[in-house]
Amino acid sequence: MFFNRGVIETVKKLGWAPDVIHCHGWFTGLIPLYIKKSFTEDPLFAETKIIFTIYEEEFTKALNKKSLIKLLLMGLLKKN
């Protein structure tokens, strides 16, 4: 979460409006979610397109359950 959010905040600080954000692999998986949910009203990303490339690398560990709770609290996910 820290890496994904940090990338977006850095782009904002630089004032760079990307045409395309190309996310590579599972570790960038939250960037599209952040752009579509948290930054949907931000004019810097209004015309940005997102490409997500998935590789055949497996993530074999369990994610920390606190990560899901944090995403719920941030309003990025809805509890079913």
C-alpha positions as CSV (number, residue, x, y, z in Angstrom):
1,M,0.0,0.0,0.0
2,F,2.8,2.4,0.9
3,F,4.6,1.9,-2.4
4,N,1.5,2.2,-4.5
5,R,0.3,5.3,-2.7
6,G,3.8,6.8,-2.7
7,V,4.1,6.5,-6.5
8,I,0.9,8.4,-7.0
9,E,1.7,11.1,-4.5
10,T,5.1,11.6,-6.1
11,V,3.5,12.0,-9.5
12,K,1.2,14.6,-8.0
13,K,4.0,16.5,-6.3
14,L,5.9,16.7,-9.6
15,G,2.8,17.9,-11.4
16,W,3.2,15.3,-14.1
17,A,-0.1,14.3,-15.7
18,P,0.6,10.8,-17.1
19,D,-1.1,9.8,-20.3
20,V,-0.6,6.1,-19.4
21,I,0.3,4.3,-16.2
22,H,1.7,0.9,-16.9
23,C,1.6,-1.3,-13.8
24,H,3.8,-4.4,-13.8
25,G,3.0,-7.3,-11.5
26,W,1.1,-7.9,-8.3
27,F,3.0,-5.4,-6.3
28,T,1.5,-2.5,-8.3
29,G,-2.0,-3.9,-8.1
30,L,-3.4,-1.2,-5.9
31,I,-2.5,1.7,-8.2
32,P,-5.5,1.2,-10.5
33,L,-7.7,1.0,-7.4
34,Y,-6.3,4.2,-6.0
35,I,-6.6,6.1,-9.3
36,K,-10.2,5.0,-9.8
37,K,-11.4,5.5,-6.2
38,S,-9.2,8.0,-4.3
39,F,-8.1,10.2,-7.2
40,T,-11.2,10.0,-9.4
41,E,-11.9,13.7,-8.9
42,D,-8.2,14.8,-9.4
43,P,-7.8,16.6,-12.7
44,L,-4.2,15.4,-13.0
45,F,-5.4,11.9,-13.7
46,A,-8.6,12.8,-15.6
47,E,-7.3,11.5,-19.0
48,T,-4.9,8.9,-17.7
49,K,-5.3,5.3,-19.0
50,I,-4.1,2.3,-17.0
51,I,-2.5,-0.8,-18.3
52,F,-1.9,-3.7,-15.9
53,T,0.6,-6.5,-17.0
54,I,0.3,-9.8,-15.1
55,Y,3.3,-12.1,-15.0
56,E,3.5,-15.8,-14.3
57,E,5.1,-15.2,-10.9
58,E,3.2,-16.6,-8.0
59,F,2.6,-14.8,-4.7
60,T,2.5,-17.8,-2.4
61,K,2.2,-16.0,1.0
62,A,-1.0,-14.9,2.6
63,L,-1.7,-11.2,2.7
64,N,-2.0,-9.6,6.1
65,K,-5.7,-9.3,7.0
66,K,-5.0,-5.8,8.3
67,S,-4.4,-4.7,4.7
68,L,-8.0,-5.6,3.8
69,I,-9.3,-3.7,6.9
70,K,-7.2,-0.7,6.0
71,L,-8.6,-0.7,2.4
72,L,-12.1,-0.9,3.8
73,L,-11.5,1.9,6.2
74,M,-10.1,4.1,3.4
75,G,-13.3,3.5,1.5
76,L,-11.5,1.7,-1.4
77,L,-13.4,-1.5,-0.9
78,K,-17.0,-2.3,0.1
79,K,-17.7,-5.0,2.7
80,N,-20.1,-7.6,1.3
